[in-house]
Structure formats: C-alpha cells, structure tokens
C-alpha cells in the first residue's frame, strides 16, 4: 500500500463552502473525494497516494459502494488531504498546530513596550492570619460563600480593574488550598472547582497588571486544579486565558497552539457551542497577530457559526462563559480585524459593541474604546480617533488596570506623526492631566 504523501493545503474557498462543510460533518467521503477532485484538481490516484489507500478502494468509496468507519483511516484521510480535524469531528491534527517558536524566533510584541510592574506576589500574611481564625474546615456554606466571592470579584474586576483585588483573591485561593488539605469526598471535589476558579481569577488579575510571569504561574495552578476536578470545559477556559496572555507576551505561534488545545479539551467534554465560539475567537486573535488573514477569517467564521448554533442561550453553558453574548461576539470580532490590520471591517463592529455595552463595564469599555480609536487612526480619521481615545482615557482614569492604561499610552505614541494637529494636542493635554 502506498505511503501517505504531503501536499499543499486545499483551496480556502473549498474549505469555506457550505457543501464541503456539510459533507465533512456527515463524514460523507464519497462526496468529499468528489469535491476534492472537482474543486481542487486532485484525482483519485493522487487521493489514494496521499491517504495511503489503493486507487480501487478510492474508486469504490467515490461510487458509494464502500464507506470509511475506522477512526485511524479517517485520521489518515484528514492528514493526507489536509482536512482540518474540527471539520470531521476530530481533535486538531498535528500539522494544524504551529511548532513552538524558538527563543531567537519570538515574534515582537504587537503593542509598543510598556514597562511591566516588578514581578512579585503581594504579602498576604495579614489576610492569611485573619482567615486562619475561622474553623478551617470546609462546609457547604463555606463553598457557597466562596462561590459568591468569586462572582463578586469578577464583577468588581470588570468595573474597577484587578489591581486592588489581587491581595484578597490570592488570600482566598490560599484559604481554599488549606481547606482542601482536610476536605474529603464530594466536598473536596467541589472545593477543587472553586480553587480552580480562584486560581484563574488570580492569573487574570496579574495579567491585567501586565505581570505575565506571575499570571502564567496562577493559570498553570488553575489548569492543574481543573484537571484534578475532572472539568475539561474549565481546562479549556484556562487554556484560552493562557492563549491570550501568550499573544500579549509576544509569542502568537504558541498562542495558536494553546487556543487549539483549548478547543480540543472542550470538544472532549462534549462540544458546547457558546464555549467553542469564544475559543475560536481567541484563536483568531493569535492568527491576527501573526497577520495570517486566511486563518483569522476562518476562525472568526467558525466562532460566528458556533454562536448561531448556541442560539445565544446561556442556560446550558457554564456560568463563566455567560459574558460572551452577541455584543461581545461583535466587539471581539472587530478587535480581531483591527489586530489583523483591517480597520474598515473593525470600526463598525467595535462602535456597535460600545453602543450596546452597559455603562458599568468600565474596564471593558475602556479597552474597546482604545481598539476603536486604533482602527480609526489606521483609517486616517484623526478627529474620530481622538474622540474615542478620549473616551478610553476617561474610563481608564476610573479604573486600576495597567494593561488598559498601557494601551492608551501606546496609542498616544502612535499619534506622534500628527503631533501638531489640534485634536492630538488636545488629547495630549488630557493625557498629562489624567495619567501624568
């Protein structure tokens, strides 16, 4: 039997077509092989060579006299024809995931460098001492209180930024860790889930402070706790956070890898459309940073398709993904386009997202106003860009988020070529008055 041979990727228009996607969803290999022949010009003898089959077997499949059922053969076809695993209900294929970049090949950070805060962990001895005064044994009421605290922390994080929350969140995580030492049975299992949420929240707070090394440590802890808890969907959530962090940290190849692994973990848990929609957009961010337009657009399309499958219904989705509504889909799609360098696509989506968002979502609105200004600046709309940047600046002054304030400062630096223009002069004065 012939060995599978490599070949170039199938045409993008074929992969995006409804006919192709329907054939792949149904694993209709007769139709798949016919489309490969007609649309890609790959004839049965070549299909046979690529997929490690005999030409006669390929002919029988195309004629509908024979099917494919064994998973190893289906995987061989996916690899031979370069069919993305997700289309056939498989995990990402090895060739879909970029190899980790070597240190000397690290991509530059997409945003201009803003000095990180010193890497440190806040001293939490006082909080630990206070928490140690309690009984130290987990009860169901303890779990309820911890879960309520997590929900409140997320609300306050979005309203005010994460800097002032870090000592309390890390203290609660340590407290949950001590409770785990003595908990047993179902209570221990539930505590692992709460501890995983606290670890992810700790990682997010450090990420928002641009302390990427410390954030990565907490995300890794969250991943281990979620694994011990047996929650593959939450593992996917943590991997998606690590993908976003890695995009910011200047290594988008690894960010693509992490986003793909997140999708595989979610698929293994029983594909949840709303979760998958969010995960595909995290992958789109990484592709956009790499300026891979085709891959970015494909990821955006898959995100939109999954959102439509979900019907926007949150009831069956885990609570941590309920934030991902139609407004978030719009604005994140716009951000992906802005990262990609397609500001004309980005501007109306981000503007509509900002129009819909609640006023109390200050950190998110500041971040989105920055991206709207960035798209408008790319389009040469200087007045509009300065107006949007002013909104971002006003919102940034009301929160404690080094990540967002770093974005605003970077945007100001990008306005240097227009430094003598009146809108820029006015914005610069507001910068001095607000951020110093």
C-alpha positions as CSV (number, residue, x, y, z in Angstrom):
1,X,0.0,0.0,0.0
2,X,1.3,3.5,-0.9
3,X,2.5,5.7,1.9
4,X,0.7,8.9,2.7
5,X,2.4,11.9,1.0
6,X,2.3,15.6,1.8
7,X,0.6,18.0,-0.4
8,X,-0.4,21.7,-0.4
9,X,-3.5,22.8,1.6
10,X,-6.9,22.5,-0.1
11,X,-8.2,25.8,-1.6
12,X,-9.6,28.1,1.0
13,X,-12.9,28.6,-1.0
14,X,-13.5,24.8,-0.9
15,X,-12.9,24.6,2.9
16,X,-15.3,27.6,3.4
17,X,-18.1,26.3,1.2
18,X,-21.3,25.0,2.8
19,X,-21.3,21.9,0.5
20,X,-17.8,20.9,1.8
21,X,-18.6,21.5,5.4
22,X,-21.9,19.6,5.2
23,X,-20.0,16.6,3.6
24,X,-17.4,16.7,6.4
25,X,-19.9,16.9,9.2
26,X,-21.6,13.8,7.8
27,X,-18.3,12.1,7.1
28,X,-19.6,11.6,3.6
29,X,-16.3,10.5,2.0
30,X,-17.8,9.8,-1.4
31,X,-18.8,13.4,-1.6
32,X,-15.6,14.6,0.0
33,X,-13.4,12.8,-2.6
34,X,-15.6,14.0,-5.5
35,X,-15.3,17.6,-4.3
36,X,-11.5,17.2,-3.9
37,X,-11.4,16.0,-7.5
38,X,-13.6,18.7,-8.9
39,X,-12.7,21.8,-6.8
40,X,-9.0,21.0,-6.0
41,X,-8.0,19.1,-9.1
42,X,-6.7,16.1,-7.1
43,X,-7.6,12.9,-9.0
44,X,-8.4,9.5,-7.4
45,X,-4.9,8.1,-8.0
46,X,-3.4,11.0,-6.1
47,X,-6.0,10.8,-3.4
48,X,-5.1,7.2,-2.9
49,X,-1.4,8.0,-2.7
50,X,-2.0,10.9,-0.2
51,X,-4.3,8.8,2.0
52,X,-2.4,5.5,2.0
53,X,-5.1,3.6,0.0
54,X,-5.3,1.7,-3.2
55,X,-6.9,3.5,-6.2
56,X,-9.5,0.8,-6.4
57,X,-10.6,1.5,-2.8
58,X,-10.9,5.2,-3.5
59,X,-13.0,4.4,-6.6
60,X,-15.3,2.2,-4.6
61,X,-15.7,5.0,-2.0
62,X,-16.5,7.6,-4.6
63,X,-19.0,5.3,-6.2
64,X,-20.7,4.8,-2.9
65,X,-20.0,1.1,-2.7
66,X,-17.8,1.4,0.3
67,X,-17.5,3.7,3.3
68,X,-15.0,4.6,6.0
69,X,-15.7,3.8,9.6
70,X,-12.3,3.1,11.4
71,X,-11.0,6.2,13.1
72,X,-7.4,5.6,12.1
73,X,-8.4,5.6,8.5
74,X,-10.4,8.7,8.8
75,X,-7.5,10.4,10.5
76,X,-5.2,9.2,7.7
77,X,-7.5,10.9,5.2
78,X,-7.6,14.1,7.2
79,X,-3.9,14.2,7.3
80,X,-3.3,13.2,3.7
81,X,-5.8,15.7,2.3
82,X,-5.1,18.4,5.0
83,X,-8.7,18.5,6.2
84,X,-8.9,20.4,9.5
85,X,-9.7,18.0,12.3
86,X,-12.6,20.0,13.6
87,X,-14.5,19.6,10.3
88,X,-14.5,15.9,10.7
89,X,-15.2,15.9,14.5
90,X,-11.5,15.1,15.3
91,X,-9.0,16.8,17.5
92,X,-6.7,19.3,15.9
93,X,-4.3,17.4,13.7
94,X,-0.6,17.8,14.5
95,X,0.1,19.8,11.3
96,X,-2.6,22.4,12.2
97,X,-0.8,23.4,15.3
98,X,2.4,25.6,14.9
99,X,5.6,24.2,16.4
100,X,6.6,26.2,19.5
101,X,8.7,29.2,18.4
102,X,12.4,29.0,19.4
103,X,13.6,31.7,21.7
104,X,15.5,33.5,19.0
105,X,12.4,33.5,16.7
106,X,10.0,35.1,19.2
107,X,7.6,37.5,17.5
108,X,7.8,41.1,18.7
109,X,5.0,42.2,21.0
110,X,2.3,43.7,18.9
111,X,2.0,46.7,21.2
112,X,4.8,49.1,22.0
113,X,6.7,48.0,25.1
114,X,5.3,49.3,28.3
115,X,7.4,48.6,31.4
116,X,5.9,45.8,33.5
117,X,5.4,46.3,37.2
118,X,8.0,44.4,39.2
119,X,7.2,40.7,39.4
120,X,6.1,40.0,43.0
121,X,3.4,38.3,45.0
122,X,1.7,40.6,47.5
123,X,2.3,39.8,51.1
124,X,-0.9,38.2,52.3
125,X,0.2,37.3,55.8
126,X,-2.4,39.6,57.5
127,X,-5.2,38.2,55.4
128,X,-4.0,34.6,56.0
129,X,-3.9,35.2,59.7
130,X,-7.4,36.5,59.7
131,X,-8.7,33.6,57.6
132,X,-6.8,31.2,59.9
133,X,-9.0,32.3,62.8
134,X,-12.0,30.6,61.3
135,X,-12.7,26.9,61.9
136,X,-10.6,25.8,59.0
137,X,-13.0,23.0,57.9
138,X,-15.0,23.2,54.7
139,X,-18.8,23.1,54.8
140,X,-21.4,23.5,52.2
141,X,-22.0,27.1,53.4
142,X,-18.2,27.7,53.0
143,X,-18.5,26.6,49.4
144,X,-21.5,28.9,48.8
145,X,-19.6,31.9,50.3
146,X,-16.5,31.2,48.2
147,X,-18.6,31.0,45.0
148,X,-20.3,34.2,45.9
149,X,-17.0,35.9,46.4
150,X,-15.7,34.7,43.0
151,X,-18.8,36.2,41.3
152,X,-18.3,39.4,43.2
153,X,-14.6,39.6,42.3
154,X,-15.3,39.2,38.6
155,X,-17.9,42.0,38.8
156,X,-15.6,44.3,40.5
157,X,-12.7,43.3,38.2
158,X,-14.7,44.5,35.2
159,X,-15.9,47.6,36.9
160,X,-12.6,48.7,38.5
161,X,-9.7,46.6,37.2
162,X,-7.9,43.9,39.0
163,X,-5.0,45.6,40.8
164,X,-6.8,46.3,44.1
165,X,-8.4,42.8,44.1
166,X,-5.2,40.8,43.9
167,X,-4.3,40.5,47.6
168,X,-7.9,39.4,48.5
169,X,-8.2,36.9,45.6
170,X,-4.8,35.4,46.3
171,X,-5.7,35.2,50.0
172,X,-8.9,33.4,49.2
173,X,-7.0,31.0,47.0
174,X,-4.6,30.1,49.8
175,X,-7.6,29.7,52.2
176,X,-9.2,27.3,49.7
177,X,-5.9,25.4,49.5
178,X,-5.8,24.9,53.3
179,X,-9.4,23.7,53.3
180,X,-8.5,21.2,50.6
181,X,-6.0,19.6,52.9
182,X,-8.7,18.4,55.2
183,X,-11.7,18.0,52.9
184,X,-12.9,14.6,51.7
185,X,-15.3,13.1,49.2
186,X,-17.8,15.3,47.4
187,X,-16.9,18.4,49.4
188,X,-13.2,18.1,48.3
189,X,-14.3,17.7,44.7
190,X,-16.4,20.8,44.8
191,X,-13.6,22.7,46.6
192,X,-11.2,21.8,43.8
193,X,-13.5,23.5,41.3
194,X,-13.8,26.7,43.4
195,X,-10.0,26.7,43.9
196,X,-9.5,26.4,40.1
197,X,-11.8,29.4,39.6
198,X,-9.8,31.4,42.2
199,X,-6.5,30.5,40.6
200,X,-7.8,31.6,37.2
201,X,-9.1,34.9,38.7
202,X,-5.6,35.4,40.3
203,X,-4.0,34.8,37.0
204,X,-6.3,37.2,35.3
205,X,-5.7,39.9,37.8
206,X,-1.9,39.6,37.3
207,X,-2.4,39.5,33.5
208,X,-4.4,42.8,33.8
209,X,-1.4,44.2,35.7
210,X,0.9,43.1,32.8
211,X,2.8,40.8,35.2
212,X,2.8,37.9,32.8
213,X,5.2,35.6,34.5
214,X,3.2,35.6,37.7
215,X,-0.1,35.3,35.8
216,X,1.2,32.3,34.0
217,X,2.0,30.6,37.3
218,X,-1.5,31.1,38.6
219,X,-3.1,29.9,35.3
220,X,-0.9,26.8,35.5
221,X,-2.2,26.2,39.0
222,X,-5.8,26.6,37.8
223,X,-5.2,24.1,35.0
224,X,-3.9,21.5,37.5
225,X,-6.8,22.1,39.8
226,X,-9.3,21.8,37.0
227,X,-7.6,18.6,35.9
228,X,-7.9,17.2,39.4
229,X,-11.5,18.3,39.4
230,X,-12.1,16.5,36.1
231,X,-13.6,19.6,34.5
232,X,-12.3,19.6,30.9
233,X,-14.5,22.6,29.9
234,X,-12.9,24.7,32.6
235,X,-9.5,23.4,31.5
236,X,-10.4,24.8,28.0
237,X,-11.3,28.1,29.7
238,X,-7.9,28.4,31.4
239,X,-6.0,27.4,28.2
240,X,-7.9,30.2,26.4
241,X,-6.7,32.7,29.0
242,X,-3.1,31.4,28.6
243,X,-3.5,31.8,24.8
244,X,-4.5,35.4,25.2
245,X,-1.6,36.0,27.7
246,X,0.8,34.4,25.3
247,X,-0.5,36.6,22.4
248,X,0.3,39.7,24.6
249,X,3.6,38.3,25.6
250,X,4.8,38.3,22.0
251,X,4.6,34.6,21.1
252,X,1.5,34.2,18.9
253,X,2.6,30.8,17.5
254,X,2.3,29.3,21.0
255,X,-1.0,31.3,21.4
256,X,-2.4,29.4,18.4
257,X,-1.3,26.1,19.9
258,X,-2.9,26.9,23.3
259,X,-6.2,28.0,21.6
260,X,-6.3,24.8,19.5
261,X,-5.7,22.7,22.6
262,X,-8.5,24.6,24.4
263,X,-10.9,23.7,21.6
264,X,-9.8,20.0,21.7
265,X,-10.4,19.9,25.5
266,X,-13.8,21.4,25.1
267,X,-14.7,19.0,22.3
268,X,-13.7,16.1,24.5
269,X,-16.0,17.3,27.2
270,X,-19.0,17.3,24.8
271,X,-18.9,20.3,22.5
272,X,-20.6,23.3,23.9
273,X,-21.4,25.9,21.2
274,X,-21.1,29.0,23.2
275,X,-17.8,27.9,24.7
276,X,-16.5,26.9,21.3
277,X,-17.5,30.3,19.8
278,X,-15.4,32.1,22.5
279,X,-12.5,29.7,21.9
280,X,-12.4,30.2,18.2
281,X,-12.2,34.0,18.7
282,X,-9.2,33.5,21.0
283,X,-7.6,31.6,18.1
284,X,-8.5,34.4,15.7
285,X,-6.6,36.9,17.9
286,X,-3.4,34.9,17.7
287,X,-3.7,34.4,13.9
288,X,-4.4,38.2,13.6
289,X,-1.2,39.0,15.5
290,X,0.7,36.7,13.1
291,X,-1.1,38.6,10.2
292,X,-2.4,35.3,8.9
293,X,-5.6,36.7,7.2
294,X,-6.9,33.4,5.9
295,X,-6.6,31.6,9.3
296,X,-8.0,34.6,11.2
297,X,-11.1,34.8,8.9
298,X,-11.7,31.1,9.2
299,X,-11.6,31.3,13.0
300,X,-13.9,34.2,13.0
301,X,-16.3,32.3,10.7
302,X,-16.3,29.3,13.0
303,X,-16.9,31.5,16.0
304,X,-19.9,33.0,14.4
305,X,-21.3,29.6,13.3
306,X,-20.9,28.2,16.8
307,X,-22.6,31.2,18.3
308,X,-25.6,30.8,15.9
309,X,-25.7,27.1,16.9
310,X,-25.9,28.1,20.6
311,X,-28.9,30.4,19.8
312,X,-27.4,32.8,22.3
313,X,-28.9,30.6,25.0
314,X,-26.8,30.6,28.3
315,X,-28.9,28.0,30.3
316,X,-26.8,25.0,29.3
317,X,-23.4,26.8,29.2
318,X,-21.1,27.1,32.2
319,X,-21.5,30.3,34.1
320,X,-18.0,31.6,33.3
321,X,-18.9,31.9,29.6
322,X,-22.2,33.8,30.1
323,X,-20.4,37.1,29.5
324,X,-19.9,36.0,25.8
325,X,-23.1,37.4,24.3
326,X,-23.8,38.8,20.9
327,X,-22.3,42.2,21.9
328,X,-19.1,40.5,22.9
329,X,-19.0,38.5,19.7
330,X,-19.3,41.7,17.7
331,X,-16.7,43.7,19.5
332,X,-14.2,40.8,19.7
333,X,-14.6,40.1,16.0
334,X,-13.9,43.8,15.4
335,X,-10.7,43.6,17.6
336,X,-9.5,40.6,15.7
337,X,-9.9,42.6,12.4
338,X,-8.1,45.6,14.0
339,X,-5.2,43.3,15.1
340,X,-5.1,41.9,11.5
341,X,-4.8,45.4,10.0
342,X,-8.4,45.5,8.5
343,X,-9.7,48.7,10.2
344,X,-12.6,49.2,7.8
345,X,-14.1,45.9,8.9
346,X,-13.2,46.6,12.5
347,X,-14.6,50.1,13.1
348,X,-18.3,49.5,12.7
349,X,-18.3,46.3,14.8
350,X,-16.4,47.8,17.7
351,X,-18.5,51.0,17.6
352,X,-21.7,49.0,17.7
353,X,-20.4,46.9,20.6
354,X,-19.6,50.1,22.5
355,X,-23.0,51.4,21.8
356,X,-24.6,48.3,23.3
357,X,-22.4,47.8,26.4
358,X,-23.5,48.7,29.9
359,X,-22.0,51.8,31.4
360,X,-20.8,49.9,34.5
361,X,-18.5,47.7,32.3
362,X,-15.8,50.4,32.6
363,X,-12.7,48.3,32.1
364,X,-14.2,46.5,29.0
365,X,-15.5,49.8,27.6
366,X,-12.1,51.5,28.1
367,X,-10.4,48.5,26.3
368,X,-12.9,48.6,23.4
369,X,-12.7,52.4,23.1
370,X,-8.9,52.0,22.7
371,X,-9.4,49.5,19.8
372,X,-12.0,51.7,18.2
373,X,-9.5,54.6,18.3
374,X,-6.8,52.4,16.9
375,X,-9.0,51.4,13.9
376,X,-10.0,55.0,13.3
377,X,-6.3,56.1,13.4
378,X,-5.4,53.4,10.9
379,X,-8.2,54.8,8.6
380,X,-6.8,58.3,8.9
381,X,-9.9,59.5,10.9
382,X,-7.9,61.7,13.3
383,X,-10.8,63.6,14.9
384,X,-12.8,60.4,15.5
385,X,-9.7,58.6,16.8
386,X,-9.0,61.3,19.3
387,X,-12.6,61.4,20.5
388,X,-12.6,57.6,21.0
389,X,-9.2,57.8,22.7
390,X,-10.6,60.5,25.0
391,X,-13.4,58.1,26.0
392,X,-10.8,55.4,26.7
393,X,-8.7,57.9,28.7
394,X,-11.7,59.0,30.8
395,X,-12.7,55.4,31.6
396,X,-9.0,54.4,32.3
397,X,-8.9,57.2,34.9
398,X,-11.7,55.5,36.8
399,X,-10.1,52.0,37.0
400,X,-6.9,50.4,38.1
401,X,-5.7,48.4,35.0
402,X,-2.1,48.8,33.9
403,X,-3.0,46.7,30.8
404,X,-5.6,49.3,29.6
405,X,-3.5,52.4,30.6
406,X,-0.6,50.8,28.7
407,X,-2.8,50.6,25.6
408,X,-3.8,54.3,25.9
409,X,-0.1,55.4,26.3
410,X,0.8,53.3,23.3
411,X,-1.9,54.9,21.2
412,X,-0.6,58.3,22.2
413,X,2.8,57.3,20.9
414,X,1.3,56.3,17.6
415,X,-0.2,59.8,17.2
416,X,3.3,61.4,17.1
417,X,3.2,61.9,13.3
418,X,0.2,64.1,13.9
419,X,1.6,65.9,16.9
420,X,0.8,69.4,15.6
421,X,-2.8,68.7,14.8
422,X,-5.3,70.3,17.1
423,X,-7.2,67.1,18.1
424,X,-3.9,65.4,19.1
425,X,-2.7,68.5,21.0
426,X,-6.0,68.5,23.0
427,X,-5.7,64.7,23.6
428,X,-2.1,65.1,24.7
429,X,-3.1,67.7,27.3
430,X,-5.8,65.5,28.6
431,X,-3.2,62.7,28.9
432,X,-1.0,64.9,31.0
433,X,-3.9,65.9,33.2
434,X,-5.2,62.4,33.7
435,X,-2.3,60.0,33.6
436,X,0.6,62.3,34.3
